[in-house]
Amino acid sequence: MKSTKLQIVNKNGHQLHAYLELPANQKPNYYAIFAHCFTCSSTLSAVKNISRALTTHGFGVVRFDFTGLGRSEGEFAESHFSANVSDILAVHEFIKENYDAPSLLVGHSLGGAAVLVAASKLDDIKAVATIGAPSTVSHVKHLFSHDIHELPENTETEVNIGGRPFVINKEFVNDFDKTDLPAIVKKLRKPLLIMHSPIDTIVGIENARELYVKAHHPKSFISLDNADHLLLKERDSVYAGNMIGAWVDRYFPRQYNEMLDTEGEQLIAHLNLVEDNFTTKIQMKNHDLIADEPISVGGDDFGPSPYQLLYASLAACTTMTLKMYADRKQWDLQEVFVYISHSKKKNTELGIELEKPTRLDFITKKLKFVGNLTDEQKERLKEIAAKCPVHRTLESQVVFESEIVE
């Protein structure tokens, strides 16, 4: 997963600070925009966890700070609800022009209300997911530390929200009453996922019910059991992100591998040296993999290293070979664990006499069997583990032939 910083200018000329989270292969199937909660920012742990969980489902996710919050320009008093919606539209336009049109909106708390309104204005948006969203925009006014209804025009005042001071004005307060959210949800007619915690003390669960009743099918509800409003526990936010990714898959066309021409071979690996360090895409007929190097050696760590892929091939081949043998013998082998390590050792350390001292590749393969097996059966399985095709290939003399193709 790669994170790229973006600077997006909204309609008022303010720069919005944003991050684009990309899948491990850096090639998203679709794009999503995440709108954070009231007075929060894009660096809230829940925002990052949900965004990164969505990248594992093939999404490129833009998380950004609303005007006057986080690292975005502007004053908090300018960050009223209509401005939040406008910021989402600005982010959508930027991503559409520079990447591809976003098709999923995700919003947390008041950000959930904002994405519902934004979705009603954007034909490109194919689905919407909300987390802890209020059923009315004016719901957030109860968070202010004192009564702001009598605030005079053109006057600013400081209020306390969640233990932090914010300066607001009359326009900021009045804007919350301008949006009829239930009416917008009723007309939305787009797949909608409503997620809410039944013990949410900031935005009560009844808000989810009201939104759900107003919405038309297809609509879904997922209960975030025992979660707090901000999803401060990592397991809650990761769960939310994974559930959104699984849910939205039903409404988006399945993306198939755009295959490179293998020229009649079984596999192709491709590295773009201009755009990437070591990140290499590997494609077969029906599958694709990413190989990379650790950050410590100049890679981006987007996938296993070449040696790790080699060990994985050996381990997988071993487990499959053992399964086939145990099945044929009708032995009670229920599970197999194969642990692989690789190192370099001097031939003298291994008790191997050579004319010239050298360091040899040394691979250890540890086996763990689960099942009702005798010691003799386990020993036989150990012998069979050394007979898997990949094991034999690695320990045999291999002949290579390389050629240059145009």
C-alpha positions in Angstrom: 0.0 0.0 0.0 1.4 3.4 -1.0 0.3 6.8 0.2 0.7 9.9 -1.9 0.2 13.5 -0.7 -2.1 15.7 -2.7 -2.9 19.4 -2.7 -6.4 20.1 -3.9 -7.8 23.6 -4.4 -11.4 24.1 -3.5 -13.8 26.6 -4.9 -12.7 29.3 -2.4 -9.1 28.9 -3.4 -8.1 27.0 -0.2 -5.7 24.2 -0.5 -7.1 20.9 0.9 -4.5 18.5 2.3 -5.1 15.0 1.1 -3.6 11.5 0.8 -4.2 9.0 -1.9 -3.9 5.5 -0.7 -3.2 2.9 -3.4 -3.4 -0.9 -3.4 -0.1 -2.9 -3.2 0.2 -3.0 -7.0 -0.5 0.7 -7.2 -3.1 0.1 -9.8 -6.6 0.6 -8.3 -9.7 -0.9 -10.0 -11.8 2.0 -8.7 -11.4 5.2 -6.6 -13.2 6.2 -3.4 -13.3 9.4 -1.3 -13.4 9.3 2.5 -15.0 12.2 4.4 -13.9 12.4 8.1 -16.1 13.2 11.1 -17.0 16.6 12.5 -13.9 18.5 13.8 -11.7 15.5 13.0 -9.0 15.1 10.3 -7.7 12.6 7.7 -5.0 11.4 10.1 -7.5 10.0 12.6 -6.6 6.3 13.1 -10.1 5.1 12.0 -9.8 7.1 8.8 -6.4 5.6 8.0 -7.4 2.1 8.9 -10.6 2.1 6.9 -8.9 3.6 3.9 -6.1 1.1 4.0 -8.5 -1.8 4.4 -10.3 -0.6 1.3 -7.1 -0.7 -0.7 -6.9 -4.4 -0.1 -10.2 -4.6 -2.0 -8.7 -2.9 -5.0 -9.6 0.7 -4.3 -7.5 3.8 -4.5 -8.8 5.9 -1.5 -8.6 9.7 -1.1 -8.7 10.8 2.5 -8.6 14.6 3.0 -9.0 17.4 5.6 -12.0 19.6 5.3 -11.5 23.4 5.1 -10.0 24.8 8.3 -9.2 21.3 9.8 -6.1 19.3 9.9 -3.5 20.7 7.4 -6.1 22.2 5.0 -6.2 26.0 4.6 -9.0 28.2 5.8 -10.7 28.9 9.1 -13.0 26.4 11.0 -15.9 28.9 10.7 -15.7 28.3 7.0 -16.1 24.6 7.5 -19.9 24.6 7.7 -21.8 21.7 6.3 -22.4 23.2 2.8 -18.6 23.8 2.6 -17.9 20.2 3.5 -20.1 19.0 0.6 -18.4 21.5 -1.6 -15.0 20.2 -0.6 -16.0 16.7 -1.5 -17.1 17.9 -4.9 -13.7 19.6 -5.4 -11.9 16.4 -4.4 -14.0 14.4 -6.8 -13.3 16.8 -9.6 -9.5 16.7 -9.0 -9.4 12.9 -8.9 -11.5 12.6 -12.0 -9.3 15.0 -13.9 -6.0 13.5 -12.7 -6.8 9.8 -12.2 -10.2 8.4 -12.8 -13.7 9.4 -11.6 -14.3 8.2 -8.0 -17.3 5.8 -7.8 -17.6 5.2 -4.0 -18.1 7.7 -1.2 -17.5 6.8 2.4 -18.3 9.2 5.3 -17.9 9.0 9.0 -20.3 10.8 11.4 -21.2 14.3 9.8 -18.9 13.3 7.0 -21.5 10.5 6.4 -24.2 13.1 6.0 -21.9 15.1 3.6 -21.3 12.1 1.3 -25.0 11.5 1.1 -25.6 15.0 -0.2 -22.5 14.9 -2.4 -23.7 11.6 -3.9 -27.0 13.2 -4.9 -25.0 15.7 -7.0 -22.5 13.3 -8.7 -23.6 10.9 -11.4 -20.2 9.1 -11.2 -20.9 7.9 -7.7 -22.2 4.3 -7.8 -22.4 3.5 -4.1 -22.3 5.2 -0.7 -21.3 4.0 2.8 -21.9 5.8 6.0 -20.5 5.2 9.5 -22.2 6.6 12.6 -24.0 9.2 10.4 -26.7 11.5 11.8 -30.2 11.5 10.2 -30.3 15.3 10.3 -27.5 17.7 9.7 -28.6 19.9 12.6 -27.9 17.0 15.0 -24.3 18.3 15.5 -25.4 21.5 17.1 -26.0 19.7 20.4 -22.2 19.2 20.6 -21.6 22.9 21.1 -20.7 23.8 24.7 -23.3 26.5 25.1 -26.4 27.9 23.4 -25.6 29.5 20.1 -29.1 30.2 18.8 -29.1 33.8 19.8 -25.7 34.5 18.2 -25.9 38.0 16.5 -25.2 38.4 12.8 -21.6 39.1 11.8 -20.4 38.0 15.3 -17.9 35.3 16.1 -17.9 33.3 19.3 -15.7 30.5 20.7 -17.4 27.2 21.5 -16.0 24.0 23.0 -16.5 20.9 20.9 -15.1 17.6 22.2 -12.8 19.4 24.6 -11.3 21.7 22.0 -12.0 25.4 21.3 -13.4 26.5 17.9 -14.4 29.9 16.6 -17.7 29.9 14.8 -20.2 32.5 13.4 -23.9 32.9 12.7 -23.5 31.6 9.1 -21.8 28.5 10.4 -24.7 27.8 12.8 -27.5 28.5 10.3 -26.0 26.4 7.6 -26.8 23.2 9.6 -30.5 23.9 9.2 -30.5 24.3 5.4 -30.3 20.6 4.4 -33.2 18.2 4.5 -31.1 15.0 4.7 -34.0 12.5 4.9 -35.5 13.9 1.7 -32.2 13.6 0.0 -31.7 10.0 1.1 -35.2 9.2 -0.1 -34.4 10.4 -3.6 -30.8 9.0 -3.7 -31.6 5.7 -5.4 -28.0 4.4 -5.1 -26.7 1.4 -3.2 -26.4 2.5 0.4 -24.6 0.8 3.3 -25.4 2.2 6.8 -23.0 1.2 9.6 -23.6 2.2 13.2 -22.8 1.1 16.7 -25.8 0.3 18.9 -23.9 1.9 21.9 -23.0 5.1 20.1 -23.4 7.9 22.6 -22.6 10.8 20.2 -25.0 9.9 17.4 -27.6 7.4 18.6 -28.5 4.2 16.8 -32.0 5.7 16.1 -30.3 7.9 13.4 -29.3 4.7 11.5 -32.9 3.5 11.7 -34.3 6.8 10.3 -31.8 6.8 7.4 -32.5 3.2 6.6 -36.3 3.7 6.6 -36.0 6.6 4.2 -33.6 4.9 1.8 -34.7 2.8 -1.1 -33.3 -0.6 -1.9 -30.6 -1.7 -2.4 -29.8 -0.7 1.1 -27.9 -2.6 3.8 -27.1 -2.2 7.5 -24.2 -3.5 9.5 -24.0 -3.2 13.3 -20.7 -2.2 14.7 -21.1 -4.1 17.9 -19.4 -2.6 21.0 -17.7 0.1 19.0 -17.4 3.7 20.1 -18.4 6.6 17.8 -14.9 7.4 16.6 -14.0 3.7 16.1 -10.9 4.2 18.2 -10.2 0.5 18.5 -8.2 -0.7 15.5 -10.2 -3.9 15.2 -13.4 -1.9 14.8 -12.1 0.4 12.0 -10.4 -2.4 10.1 -13.6 -4.4 10.3 -15.6 -1.5 9.0 -13.2 -1.0 6.1 -13.3 -4.7 5.2 -17.1 -4.9 5.4 -17.4 -1.9 3.0 -15.0 -3.5 0.6 -16.9 -6.8 0.6 -20.3 -5.1 0.4 -19.5 -2.8 -2.5 -18.1 -5.6 -4.6 -21.6 -6.7 -5.4 -22.4 -3.4 -7.1 -19.2 -2.9 -9.1 -18.3 -4.8 -12.3 -15.6 -7.5 -11.6 -12.2 -6.4 -12.9 -10.1 -9.0 -14.7 -6.4 -9.0 -15.1 -5.2 -6.8 -18.0 -2.7 -9.4 -19.2 0.6 -8.6 -20.7 1.5 -10.7 -23.7 3.4 -13.7 -22.4 4.6 -14.6 -25.9 3.5 -18.2 -25.4 5.3 -18.6 -22.1 3.8 -19.6 -18.8 4.5 -16.4 -16.8 5.6 -12.9 -17.3 7.2 -10.4 -14.9 7.3 -6.6 -15.5 9.1 -3.8 -13.8 8.7 -0.2 -14.9 12.0 1.4 -13.9 10.7 4.9 -14.5 7.8 4.7 -12.1 8.9 2.1 -9.6 12.0 1.1 -7.5 11.7 -2.7 -7.4 8.0 -3.3 -7.5 7.5 -6.0 -10.1 4.1 -7.3 -11.4 3.9 -11.0 -12.1 1.1 -12.3 -14.2 -0.2 -15.8 -15.1 -3.4 -16.7 -17.0 -5.7 -16.3 -14.0 -3.6 -14.8 -11.3 -1.3 -12.0 -10.6 1.3 -11.3 -7.9 3.5 -8.5 -6.7 7.1 -8.9 -5.8 9.3 -6.2 -4.2 12.2 -5.6 -1.9 12.1 -4.4 1.7 12.4 -0.7 2.4 15.8 -1.3 4.1 17.3 -2.2 0.7 15.6 0.5 -1.4 12.3 -1.2 -2.1 8.7 -0.2 -1.2 7.8 -3.5 0.5 4.6 -3.8 -1.6 5.0 -7.6 -1.9 7.2 -10.5 -1.0 10.8 -10.5 -2.1 12.0 -12.9 -4.9 13.5 -15.2 -2.3 10.3 -15.2 -0.2 8.3 -16.1 -3.3 10.8 -19.0 -3.8 10.3 -20.2 -0.2 6.6 -19.8 -0.6 6.7 -22.0 -3.7 8.6 -24.7 -1.9 6.3 -24.6 1.2 3.1 -24.7 -0.9 4.4 -27.6 -3.1 5.4 -29.5 0.1 1.9 -29.2 1.7 0.2 -30.2 -1.5 2.5 -33.2 -2.0 1.9 -34.4 1.6 -1.9 -34.0 1.2 -1.9 -36.2 -2.0 0.2 -38.9 -0.3 -1.8 -38.9 2.9 -5.1 -39.1 0.9 -3.8 -42.0 -1.1 -2.7 -43.8 2.1 -5.9 -42.8 3.9 -3.9 -41.5 6.8 -5.5 -39.1 9.3 -3.5 -36.1 8.3 -5.7 -33.1 9.1 -3.3 -30.1 8.9 0.3 -29.4 7.7 2.5 -26.5 8.7 5.8 -26.0 6.8 8.4 -23.5 8.1 11.1 -22.4 5.7 14.3 -20.5 6.4 17.2 -19.7 4.1 20.8 -18.7 4.9 24.3 -19.1 3.5 26.8 -21.4 5.3 30.4 -22.4 4.7 30.7 -25.9 3.3 32.8 -26.9 6.3 29.9 -25.9 8.6 27.8 -28.4 6.8 30.4 -31.2 6.8 30.8 -31.0 3.0 34.3 -31.4 1.6 35.1 -29.3 -1.4 38.3 -28.5 -3.3 37.7 -24.8 -2.8 36.0 -23.4 0.3 32.7 -21.8 -0.5 29.4 -20.6 1.0 26.4 -22.8 0.1 22.7 -22.0 0.2 21.2 -23.7 3.2 17.4 -24.2 3.4 15.7 -25.6 6.5 12.3 -27.1 6.2 10.5 -27.8 9.5 7.3 -29.8 9.4 4.4 -29.9 11.8 1.6 -32.5 11.4 -1.8 -32.4 12.9 -3.8 -35.7 13.1 -3.8 -39.1 14.5 -0.5 -40.3 13.1 2.1 -42.8 14.3 5.8 -42.0 14.6 6.4 -44.2 11.6 3.8 -42.3 9.5 5.3 -39.0 10.4 8.8 -40.1 9.4 7.4 -41.3 6.1 5.7 -38.0 5.5 9.1 -36.3 6.2 10.6 -38.4 3.5 7.8 -37.6 1.1 8.2 -33.8 1.8 11.6 -34.0 0.2 10.1 -35.5 -2.9 7.9 -32.6 -3.9 8.6 -31.3 -7.4 9.9 -27.8 -6.3 12.2 -29.4 -3.7 13.6 -31.7 -6.3 14.1 -28.8 -8.7 16.0 -26.8 -6.1 18.3 -29.6 -5.2 19.0 -30.7 -8.7 21.3 -29.3 -11.4 19.2 -26.8 -13.4 19.9 -25.8 -17.0 19.0 -22.3 -18.0 18.7 -20.8 -21.4 18.3 -17.0 -21.8 17.7 -15.0 -24.9 16.8 -11.4 -25.8 13.5 -10.8 -27.5 12.4 -7.6 -29.2 
